[in-house]
């Protein structure tokens, strides 16, 4: 029983951290935290819809946090938690590249 509690705390802390980080992203703030966005030139930044990019990233973080919480409370197994988390992050990365481009 104590092993389960020891394993739950770090996973729950990661989930809470992801939710806290996602809150400013929903409002389009914190785009400077997005890896690679800072390094773009001003011309390249104009090609990207910053609000859409932030919101897709925030949704990806929230879905990942929900998956982590389900895994921490043993609703889904830890193996499934890892697999679903990785799939969510891959899909979120692809969506952020597709959805955020200005047309």
C-alpha positions, 0 to 999 in steps of 0.5 A: 500500500505504501508503494502505491502512495509513494508512486502516486505523489510524483505523478500527481505533482506532475499532473498539477504542474501541467495544469498550472502551466496550461492556465496562462496558455489558454489566454495566449500568455506564456508563448515564450515558454514554448520550445522553438517559438523564441528562436523564430525570426519575427517574419516566421512568428508572423506566420504562426497564430500564437493564440491557437498554438498556445491553446493547442498546447494547453489542451495537450497539457490538460489531457496529459494531466488527466491521463496522469491522474487516472494512472496515479489512482490506478484507474488505468495501469501505469503501462497504459498511462505511459502509452497514452501519455506519449500518444497524446504528446505526439498528437498534440505536437502534430496538431500544434504544427498544423492548426497554428499556421496562418493561412 
